[in-house]
Amino acid sequence: MTGKEIDLLKNYPKSNRNLNERVSSKTEHDREIARRFDKDFFDGDRKHGYGGFTYNPRFWSEVVKDIYDYYNLSDGSSILDVGCAKGYMLYDFSKLNSHLDLTGIDISEYAINNSIDNLKDKLTVGCASDLPYQDNSFDLVISINTIHNLELTKCSQAIKEIQRVSKKFSFLTVDAYRNEEEKDRMYAWNLTAKTIFSVPEWKNFFKDNNYTGDYYWFIP
């Protein structure tokens, strides 16, 4: 089975933020704070991350429907969200079908501690490069804009881990660029990513790490 490039986040709302304004205000100190993935990143000043990370059904409710339908999920299907943050996407999966078997993992202890109440027992603090699950544990493994936050070696390990714990499907998105203009914008805009490639480079990276799942790009 070979994965494909597919935009399963096409119904995620597009931002109206002024990208150039964000770029001009970025500093290495801002990046250092953001990469701690603590309160400052999720619920602190906007220049350090989200500027307030709260649940809103408009973000994921349509996306999870697309994912659910594309992978033909049903009662009992098991889903792992690698980089689940506060569990909002998993919460919308639970609202779509309360009989799904949901699991989330995130590097941020702050995010897990401040996650959706009725999902707390399904969420774990941990790193994508060392997933604490058995081989072939999940019907679908999802990782949205997460593995690129790791240094190259650990990013490679994370891809292999996602492949290992998935028994059927996987879908991930990563920061990428298609031309020099997008590359310049990405490096200026980025707060947390440590591994950023062009689209062809990512495809080769997936192949080199024997990744057979689906994928798409985040391009600001």
Backbone bond lengths (Angstrom), bond angles and torsions (degrees), N, CA, C in turn:
res aa  C-N    CA-C-N  psi(-1)  N-CA   C-N-CA  omega(-1)  CA-C   N-CA-C  phi
1 M - - - 1.469 - - 1.522 109.64 -
2 T 1.319 116.51 126.34 1.455 121.70 179.96 1.513 109.44 -114.85
3 G 1.328 116.06 132.33 1.446 120.47 -177.85 1.514 112.42 -73.51
4 K 1.316 114.88 169.47 1.448 119.40 -179.50 1.525 111.10 -133.18
5 E 1.307 115.12 159.78 1.457 122.50 174.09 1.524 107.66 -81.22
6 I 1.319 116.55 113.72 1.454 120.29 -177.05 1.528 110.17 -146.37
7 D 1.318 116.11 133.93 1.467 121.12 -177.63 1.522 110.23 -89.60
8 L 1.318 115.72 88.53 1.461 120.29 177.56 1.529 111.82 -85.43
9 L 1.328 116.67 -0.39 1.462 120.65 176.02 1.530 111.62 -107.20
10 K 1.318 116.17 22.16 1.469 119.65 -177.06 1.522 112.59 -62.88
11 N 1.324 117.21 -23.90 1.465 120.07 179.45 1.532 113.35 -98.48
12 Y 1.338 116.41 10.29 1.469 119.19 172.90 1.526 107.84 -75.38
13 P 1.337 118.15 130.66 1.476 120.40 -175.96 1.522 112.28 -58.19
14 K 1.308 116.45 136.06 1.462 121.83 178.54 1.528 109.96 -80.56
15 S 1.312 116.07 142.60 1.458 121.63 -178.19 1.524 111.01 -75.94
16 N 1.323 115.09 145.03 1.463 120.96 174.55 1.528 111.59 -104.22
17 R 1.353 116.46 11.12 1.462 119.65 -177.61 1.520 111.22 -67.20
18 N 1.315 115.79 152.83 1.456 122.64 176.46 1.523 108.64 -79.81
19 L 1.325 116.93 102.32 1.462 121.57 -175.72 1.524 111.67 -64.23
20 N 1.325 116.73 -41.82 1.465 119.74 -178.54 1.522 111.50 -62.93
21 E 1.315 116.82 -37.23 1.461 120.77 178.06 1.521 110.46 -64.19
22 R 1.353 116.24 -40.54 1.457 119.34 179.03 1.523 110.86 -65.94
23 V 1.330 116.44 -40.91 1.457 120.34 -179.33 1.528 110.73 -61.53
24 S 1.331 116.78 -45.79 1.460 119.96 -174.45 1.526 112.31 -66.74
25 S 1.329 116.60 -22.11 1.461 119.10 -176.88 1.530 112.46 -96.91
26 K 1.337 117.88 1.12 1.456 122.59 -175.11 1.522 111.82 -78.74
27 T 1.313 116.94 138.56 1.463 121.52 174.94 1.524 109.22 -134.34
28 E 1.320 116.47 164.86 1.463 120.00 176.46 1.531 110.71 -65.00
29 H 1.308 116.19 -29.55 1.469 119.69 176.11 1.521 110.43 -65.05
30 D 1.329 116.59 -40.28 1.472 120.29 176.15 1.528 110.48 -59.74
31 R 1.328 116.44 -42.17 1.468 120.33 -179.64 1.526 110.99 -66.06
32 E 1.311 115.43 -40.43 1.471 119.62 178.69 1.521 110.81 -59.82
33 I 1.319 116.82 -43.85 1.468 121.01 178.89 1.522 110.68 -66.71
34 A 1.334 117.36 -44.39 1.466 121.27 -178.31 1.524 111.55 -60.02
35 R 1.330 116.54 -39.41 1.465 120.49 -174.56 1.523 113.68 -74.04
36 R 1.327 117.36 -1.22 1.467 119.86 171.14 1.519 110.87 -79.31
37 F 1.343 117.09 -19.85 1.463 123.41 179.47 1.533 111.97 52.10
38 D 1.323 115.48 42.58 1.455 119.20 178.23 1.529 109.46 -111.03
39 K 1.317 117.27 -154.15 1.463 120.70 -176.19 1.524 112.07 -58.32
40 D 1.337 117.36 -38.61 1.460 120.47 -179.59 1.527 111.67 -59.34
41 F 1.328 117.06 -37.81 1.463 121.01 -178.86 1.523 111.50 -71.76
42 F 1.313 117.01 -45.85 1.463 120.36 -175.43 1.525 112.99 -84.25
43 D 1.301 117.33 -45.22 1.463 120.68 -169.28 1.521 113.83 -128.94
44 G 1.334 116.51 21.33 1.453 120.28 178.73 1.515 111.75 -102.86
45 D 1.313 116.20 -148.09 1.458 122.56 -179.68 1.532 110.52 -65.67
46 R 1.319 117.01 142.65 1.462 122.14 -177.34 1.535 112.13 -57.29
47 K 1.314 118.56 -31.76 1.465 120.31 -177.60 1.526 112.19 -70.13
48 H 1.334 117.24 -11.46 1.462 121.18 179.53 1.525 112.82 -103.86
49 G 1.331 117.74 -0.52 1.458 119.52 -179.12 1.508 112.00 160.59
50 Y 1.347 115.37 -129.56 1.459 120.42 -173.34 1.524 113.44 -73.68
51 G 1.321 117.62 -28.66 1.451 120.01 -176.50 1.516 112.66 71.20
52 G 1.334 116.25 29.23 1.459 121.93 -177.78 1.513 109.21 120.90
53 F 1.330 116.73 101.80 1.462 122.33 -174.17 1.526 108.52 -109.23
54 T 1.324 116.05 96.37 1.460 122.04 -175.85 1.522 110.37 -124.78
55 Y 1.313 115.72 159.63 1.464 120.14 -177.66 1.522 111.64 -73.27
56 N 1.323 115.06 134.05 1.459 121.95 173.48 1.526 106.99 -145.71
57 P 1.331 118.25 119.81 1.466 120.06 -174.87 1.521 114.31 -62.54
58 R 1.323 117.57 -17.20 1.472 118.44 -177.15 1.521 112.13 -70.15
59 F 1.334 117.78 -19.89 1.460 119.11 -176.19 1.527 112.62 -76.16
60 W 1.324 118.74 -51.05 1.463 120.94 -169.81 1.515 115.19 -112.10
61 S 1.322 118.77 -13.62 1.474 119.36 -171.86 1.526 112.55 -61.12
62 E 1.326 117.67 -40.99 1.463 120.02 178.58 1.524 111.28 -76.66
63 V 1.326 116.52 -35.20 1.470 120.54 179.50 1.523 110.82 -62.63
64 V 1.337 117.66 -45.67 1.460 119.25 -177.47 1.526 111.05 -65.70
65 K 1.316 117.64 -30.28 1.471 119.72 175.23 1.524 110.09 -63.52
66 D 1.331 116.40 -43.51 1.468 120.15 179.33 1.528 111.10 -63.39
67 I 1.323 116.46 -43.68 1.465 120.35 179.21 1.532 110.47 -65.11
68 Y 1.313 115.89 -45.27 1.465 121.95 -179.29 1.534 110.32 -57.53
69 D 1.316 116.24 -46.56 1.468 120.46 -178.15 1.523 111.36 -71.13
70 Y 1.335 117.39 -41.45 1.462 120.55 -176.12 1.525 111.06 -62.21
71 Y 1.325 116.55 -40.61 1.463 120.05 -178.50 1.532 112.49 -94.87
72 N 1.318 116.14 8.30 1.459 121.19 174.88 1.528 111.93 52.43
73 L 1.335 115.62 48.53 1.455 121.14 -179.43 1.526 110.39 -76.39
74 S 1.321 116.16 161.25 1.458 120.86 -177.74 1.526 109.38 -157.89
75 D 1.322 117.42 -176.89 1.459 121.49 178.64 1.531 110.17 -49.37
76 G 1.322 115.80 131.44 1.458 120.16 176.98 1.507 115.20 87.90
77 S 1.334 118.20 -10.18 1.475 119.73 177.78 1.529 109.67 -61.19
78 S 1.323 116.42 137.13 1.466 121.19 -178.42 1.524 110.25 -101.52
79 I 1.343 115.61 132.28 1.458 122.03 -177.67 1.523 109.47 -127.47
80 L 1.321 116.30 133.14 1.457 122.13 171.94 1.518 108.46 -113.82
81 D 1.340 116.72 128.27 1.456 122.13 174.36 1.523 108.16 -106.39
82 V 1.332 115.93 110.30 1.467 122.26 179.92 1.526 108.07 -90.72
83 G 1.330 115.91 111.66 1.456 121.02 -172.19 1.512 109.82 92.54
84 C 1.325 115.83 45.91 1.467 122.40 -170.58 1.520 113.49 -76.49
85 A 1.349 117.83 -12.16 1.471 121.77 -176.98 1.529 109.71 53.69
86 K 1.334 117.23 -125.02 1.463 120.40 -177.55 1.534 113.19 -87.87
87 G 1.331 116.54 6.05 1.460 120.38 173.66 1.513 115.35 86.04
88 Y 1.314 117.64 18.89 1.461 119.42 -174.45 1.528 113.07 -67.19
89 M 1.325 117.55 -40.67 1.461 119.10 179.03 1.526 110.38 -66.07
90 L 1.335 117.00 -42.40 1.462 119.58 177.89 1.529 110.79 -63.09
91 Y 1.319 116.74 -35.75 1.463 120.22 178.10 1.528 110.58 -61.90
92 D 1.324 117.35 -40.87 1.461 119.64 178.13 1.526 111.55 -69.49
93 F 1.337 117.52 -31.69 1.471 119.29 171.28 1.530 109.97 -61.89
94 S 1.315 117.05 -41.95 1.469 120.32 -178.81 1.520 111.37 -66.01
95 K 1.328 116.78 -32.56 1.461 119.89 177.51 1.530 110.82 -73.12
96 L 1.320 116.05 -31.97 1.464 120.20 178.37 1.516 111.13 -70.50
97 N 1.352 115.86 -41.58 1.464 121.03 178.32 1.525 108.15 -150.38
98 S 1.302 116.65 109.48 1.468 121.71 -176.27 1.525 112.75 -72.48
99 H 1.326 117.75 -4.42 1.467 121.40 -178.38 1.527 112.98 -102.80
100 L 1.320 116.94 13.28 1.460 120.31 174.10 1.526 109.74 -79.25
101 D 1.317 116.26 150.76 1.466 122.82 176.94 1.525 107.75 -98.37
102 L 1.343 116.94 103.25 1.454 121.78 -168.79 1.523 112.60 -108.08
103 T 1.332 116.23 138.74 1.458 123.03 177.72 1.522 108.67 -140.91
104 G 1.334 116.33 141.89 1.455 120.01 176.86 1.514 111.30 -135.99
105 I 1.323 115.64 151.44 1.463 121.02 176.61 1.524 108.45 -141.19
106 D 1.329 116.43 141.52 1.459 120.63 179.73 1.521 109.28 -150.96
107 I 1.326 116.17 148.96 1.463 121.63 -178.98 1.529 111.59 -71.47
108 S 1.332 116.37 -18.97 1.460 121.11 -173.24 1.519 112.63 -90.58
109 E 1.319 115.85 111.67 1.464 120.31 174.47 1.520 110.02 -63.66
110 Y 1.337 116.47 -35.91 1.467 120.40 178.43 1.533 110.85 -60.75
111 A 1.341 117.05 -46.22 1.464 120.34 -178.62 1.523 111.15 -63.28
112 I 1.326 117.18 -44.28 1.465 120.20 -179.59 1.529 110.51 -65.06
113 N 1.307 117.31 -41.47 1.467 120.49 179.66 1.521 112.60 -66.73
114 N 1.321 116.99 -23.28 1.462 121.56 -179.02 1.527 111.90 -112.20
115 S 1.321 115.73 28.18 1.463 121.07 -177.51 1.525 111.30 -82.41
116 I 1.324 114.76 174.69 1.470 122.35 176.31 1.524 109.06 -55.31
117 D 1.323 116.45 129.14 1.467 121.06 -172.14 1.521 113.65 -55.20
118 N 1.331 117.08 -47.19 1.459 118.21 -173.82 1.525 113.94 -80.55
119 L 1.362 116.49 8.06 1.465 119.93 175.16 1.526 112.48 -116.98
120 K 1.333 116.44 -3.23 1.470 119.57 -173.43 1.527 113.09 -54.56
121 D 1.315 117.46 -37.12 1.464 119.70 -177.72 1.528 112.52 -75.56
122 K 1.343 117.11 -4.96 1.461 121.05 179.75 1.528 112.01 -106.24
123 L 1.339 116.79 -0.76 1.462 121.54 -175.01 1.519 110.91 -113.61
124 T 1.331 116.00 142.55 1.457 122.80 -174.47 1.517 110.53 -132.40
125 V 1.330 116.89 144.82 1.455 121.31 172.03 1.529 108.58 -83.77
126 G 1.319 116.41 127.15 1.457 119.81 -179.79 1.512 110.71 -179.68
127 C 1.331 116.70 173.85 1.459 122.55 -175.79 1.529 111.33 -107.96
128 A 1.323 115.72 143.58 1.463 121.37 -179.54 1.521 112.80 -61.26
129 S 1.327 117.13 -23.30 1.464 120.23 -177.35 1.525 113.11 -82.04
130 D 1.328 116.54 -4.94 1.470 120.59 -179.38 1.533 108.37 -149.12
131 L 1.308 116.79 74.87 1.464 121.56 -174.79 1.530 110.74 -77.33
132 P 1.328 117.90 128.43 1.467 121.70 -174.89 1.522 113.57 -85.02
133 Y 1.338 116.37 50.77 1.462 121.24 -177.19 1.529 109.83 -133.59
134 Q 1.309 114.86 155.12 1.457 120.62 178.64 1.526 110.98 -70.85
135 D 1.326 115.59 160.80 1.463 120.37 174.41 1.528 109.86 -56.92
136 N 1.321 115.86 144.95 1.474 121.89 173.46 1.525 112.65 55.57
137 S 1.328 116.39 43.73 1.465 120.36 -175.35 1.522 114.06 -86.46
138 F 1.345 117.72 -24.01 1.462 119.93 -169.26 1.525 112.19 -129.65
139 D 1.330 114.81 141.67 1.465 119.70 174.87 1.525 110.87 -66.16
140 L 1.328 116.16 -36.22 1.463 121.03 -178.79 1.524 109.52 -141.74
141 V 1.334 116.24 129.86 1.463 122.21 172.96 1.527 107.46 -114.23
142 I 1.335 116.06 126.57 1.456 122.19 -179.89 1.525 108.73 -117.00
143 S 1.324 116.49 139.90 1.464 120.49 173.47 1.516 108.21 -143.71
144 I 1.331 116.32 109.32 1.457 121.97 -175.08 1.529 109.66 -104.20
145 N 1.329 116.09 115.17 1.473 122.27 174.85 1.530 112.38 50.13
146 T 1.327 115.74 49.27 1.471 120.65 -175.92 1.517 113.51 -123.62
147 I 1.325 118.08 -53.68 1.463 119.33 -169.92 1.523 112.41 -66.11
148 H 1.328 117.81 -22.94 1.473 119.18 177.89 1.528 112.01 -70.37
149 N 1.333 117.43 -9.94 1.468 120.28 176.50 1.522 112.45 -77.89
150 L 1.323 117.00 -3.32 1.457 122.47 179.70 1.525 110.83 -99.09
151 E 1.336 115.18 151.29 1.465 119.53 171.27 1.531 109.10 -60.54
152 L 1.336 116.17 160.19 1.459 121.60 -170.18 1.533 113.56 -50.64
153 T 1.333 117.53 -47.98 1.464 120.37 -177.04 1.521 111.51 -63.09
154 K 1.329 116.45 -44.02 1.464 119.41 179.94 1.514 111.73 -72.59
155 C 1.327 117.52 -29.57 1.464 120.79 174.91 1.523 109.81 -62.82
156 S 1.322 115.55 -42.16 1.455 121.11 175.98 1.526 111.06 -61.11
157 Q 1.325 116.09 -44.13 1.471 120.55 178.49 1.531 111.00 -62.65
158 A 1.342 116.05 -38.32 1.464 119.93 -179.17 1.520 111.00 -63.96
159 I 1.318 117.21 -41.48 1.469 120.25 177.53 1.523 110.42 -60.72
160 K 1.322 116.11 -43.17 1.468 120.00 179.71 1.529 111.53 -66.62
161 E 1.332 116.40 -36.10 1.455 120.71 178.02 1.528 111.59 -67.23
162 I 1.324 116.26 -42.55 1.470 120.03 177.07 1.522 109.73 -60.97
163 Q 1.323 115.97 -42.71 1.464 120.35 177.69 1.534 110.82 -62.49
164 R 1.318 116.27 -40.40 1.470 121.42 -175.90 1.523 112.63 -66.04
165 V 1.337 117.44 -44.52 1.468 119.62 -172.87 1.527 112.64 -85.51
166 S 1.326 116.96 -8.09 1.463 120.41 177.86 1.528 110.19 -89.65
167 K 1.316 115.40 128.06 1.464 118.05 177.37 1.526 112.42 -97.06
168 K 1.336 115.77 -7.81 1.461 117.84 -177.39 1.522 112.41 -143.32
169 F 1.336 117.59 -65.92 1.456 121.36 -172.64 1.527 111.70 -126.68
170 S 1.345 115.11 155.80 1.461 121.18 170.76 1.520 108.72 -151.03
171 F 1.330 114.52 152.02 1.460 120.81 179.41 1.520 108.44 -146.54
172 L 1.334 116.67 127.31 1.460 119.73 178.42 1.524 110.66 -136.80
173 T 1.340 114.71 153.23 1.457 120.54 173.43 1.518 108.71 -125.27
174 V 1.326 115.13 147.27 1.462 121.74 -176.56 1.525 110.01 -142.42
175 D 1.341 115.96 156.20 1.460 121.44 173.67 1.526 109.11 -65.00
176 A 1.331 116.41 132.53 1.463 120.62 -178.04 1.528 109.51 -152.85
177 Y 1.329 115.46 168.81 1.460 120.50 176.31 1.526 108.93 -144.65
178 R 1.343 114.78 158.13 1.468 120.61 -177.02 1.524 113.05 -116.40
179 N 1.342 116.66 -10.76 1.465 120.45 -178.58 1.531 108.29 -156.35
180 E 1.318 116.43 175.29 1.463 120.69 -175.42 1.529 112.08 -65.86
181 E 1.310 117.38 -35.71 1.466 120.33 178.82 1.524 110.53 -62.90
182 E 1.324 116.43 -46.08 1.465 120.27 178.15 1.525 111.03 -65.92
183 K 1.328 116.44 -35.17 1.463 119.92 178.30 1.522 110.93 -63.50
184 D 1.323 116.92 -47.27 1.469 120.67 179.43 1.526 110.97 -60.93
185 R 1.326 115.62 -42.93 1.461 120.34 -179.42 1.520 110.83 -65.71
186 M 1.323 116.58 -40.65 1.460 120.79 -179.45 1.529 111.18 -63.21
187 Y 1.306 116.76 -46.65 1.469 119.38 -177.77 1.524 111.66 -68.04
188 A 1.325 117.07 -30.95 1.455 120.03 177.86 1.529 111.13 -76.81
189 W 1.323 116.45 -37.62 1.466 122.44 -174.17 1.520 112.69 -79.58
190 N 1.330 115.51 -35.58 1.462 120.92 -170.94 1.528 113.73 -58.91
191 L 1.321 115.21 136.42 1.459 121.97 175.56 1.520 112.55 -102.97
192 T 1.329 117.81 -39.93 1.464 119.94 -167.00 1.527 115.37 -121.58
193 A 1.322 118.86 -23.68 1.468 120.04 -173.63 1.527 111.82 -67.08
194 K 1.331 115.79 138.08 1.462 122.54 176.96 1.524 111.76 -112.86
195 T 1.325 116.99 -16.43 1.455 121.84 176.48 1.521 108.15 -123.41
196 I 1.327 116.14 109.07 1.458 121.71 -179.50 1.525 108.56 -128.60
197 F 1.323 116.15 126.36 1.456 121.84 -179.42 1.525 110.24 -126.73
198 S 1.313 114.90 166.30 1.460 119.94 166.57 1.530 108.00 -72.97
199 V 1.320 116.40 165.60 1.465 120.27 178.88 1.531 111.79 -56.68
200 P 1.345 120.49 -48.96 1.471 119.39 178.46 1.528 112.66 -61.67
201 E 1.335 117.07 -37.44 1.461 119.88 179.04 1.528 111.42 -64.64
202 W 1.330 117.02 -40.94 1.467 119.43 176.58 1.530 110.55 -61.87
203 K 1.318 117.03 -43.36 1.467 119.70 -179.06 1.529 110.51 -60.92
204 N 1.314 117.02 -40.38 1.466 120.53 176.61 1.526 110.94 -66.56
205 F 1.340 115.88 -38.89 1.461 121.00 179.29 1.528 110.17 -63.13
206 F 1.309 117.00 -42.98 1.470 120.71 176.72 1.529 110.12 -60.22
207 K 1.324 115.91 -45.55 1.469 120.52 -179.35 1.519 111.36 -62.95
208 D 1.335 116.53 -43.48 1.464 121.10 -179.57 1.527 111.96 -62.96
209 N 1.342 116.24 -27.75 1.459 120.56 -179.35 1.524 112.92 -101.31
210 N 1.335 115.07 15.16 1.468 122.48 174.25 1.528 112.73 58.94
211 Y 1.344 115.41 34.70 1.459 119.40 177.96 1.527 109.49 -82.78
212 T 1.321 117.16 126.81 1.465 121.21 -177.30 1.523 112.54 -116.33
213 G 1.344 116.69 10.32 1.456 120.15 179.96 1.519 112.33 -87.63
214 D 1.316 115.42 -174.32 1.457 122.49 -179.77 1.529 110.28 -90.87
215 Y 1.323 115.73 164.33 1.460 119.30 -173.93 1.522 110.60 -159.71
216 Y 1.340 114.54 161.35 1.454 121.26 171.57 1.515 108.63 -157.32
217 W 1.338 116.20 -178.62 1.450 121.40 -167.72 1.529 111.69 -120.69
218 F 1.345 115.25 149.49 1.451 120.01 164.16 1.511 107.63 -107.67
219 I 1.336 116.61 116.99 1.458 122.56 -179.04 1.523 107.87 -126.47
220 P 1.324 119.04 110.16 1.474 120.97 -175.64 1.534 112.14 -72.08
